[in-house]
Amino acid sequence: MVNNREKGSVQERKAAQFLINNGLTILEMNFSIRMGEIDIICKDNDTYVFTEVKYRKDNSHGYPYEAVTYRKQKTICRVATVYQKMKKLPDNGSYRFDVISILGDEITWYKNAFPYHV
């Protein structure tokens, strides 16, 4: 029996490979601090991309992207700010928040899925 964390890791690796196949460079996987985690941090040319991965076997409990609530978005933004400061990234750099939604075997990539929330 595979637990949810293992299932999540498998789907995050699948999402990372999808991003690589689409020309992005993976910088970090599962960047985690006390206040939260970002599944994948990557670069799309000169843009830093903070990516949340959500998976559902089917849509009986809703679509995966629906799980990226406003509260979750705020957490991702706060963690992204910490990452930016830790890595000394430019304040005026280009940043984006994406969601990779995996429903069964179908991957949907939502670029600019949500704005930065303070």
N, C-alpha and C positions, 0 to 999 in steps of 0.2 A: 504494500500500500504506500503510495507516494503522498507525502504531506503537502499542505498548501504552499509552504516556503519553497520546497523543491519544485513544485509546479510553476511557481512564480519565477524561479531562477531559469527554468527551461524556456519559458516564454520571453523573459528578458534577453536571454542569449539569442533567441530567434529574432527579436526586435532589433538587437544590435547588429546582427548579420544583415537584416533588411536595410538598416541605415547605411552600413558599409557598402552594400550593393548599390545604394543610391548616391554614393559619392561622399558621404560624411566620414569624419575621422572620430573614432571613439577616444575620449580623454579619460573618462572614469565610468565605472559601473558601481552602482549602489553606494554613492557618496552619502555617508550617514553621520549625523551629529545628533546631539541629544534632542533637539527640537523636531527632527524629522529626517527624511531621506529623499534623494533624487535617484531614480532608477538608472538613467543614462545621461551623462554629460558628454556632448560631442561638439564638433565644429563643422559648420556648413560654410565653406570658404572662410570668410572673416567673421562669421556670426557664431557666437557661442549658443548652443542649443541645450536647454534643460528639458529632458524628456521623461514623461510618466508613461509607464506601460500598464495597460489593464487587459485582463484576459477573462473571457467567459466561454465555457464549453458550448453553451447555446444562449438564446436570449430569454429564457424563461424567468430570469431574475433581472431583466433589463439588459441594455447594451453596455458593453465595457466602458465606453467613454463617459457614460452617465455617472459612473462612480468617481469621476474627477470633479468633486463638488467644489463650491466656492471656498469652503474651509480648507480643503486639500490644496487648492490653488494657492491660497495665502501661505500655507506651510511651505510649499515648493518655492514660492518667491522668497520667503525668509531664508530658507536654506541656500538658495541661489545667491543671495546677498552675502551670506557668510563665505560661501565658496569663492565669490568674486574677491572679497577682501583677503582671504587666506592665500589665494593664488596671485594676488596683486594684479588683477585684471583691470583694464582701464575703465574709469567711471563712465566715459563717453563711448564705450565700445558698443558693438551691436549684439543684442541678446534676444533670444526667442524662447517661447515655451510651447513645446509640442506634446501631443498625446499620440501614442501608438495603441490602437484599439485592436485586439485580436479576438475574433468571434469564431470559435472552432479553429479552422485552418486559414481563415480569411483575415488578412492584415489591412487595416485602414490607417493611414498616416494623416493626422490633423496638424498641419503646420500653423503656427501662430494660433494655437487652440484657445489661448486666453492671454489677456494682457498682464503686465506686472501689477500686482496688488500690494499696497503698503500695509 
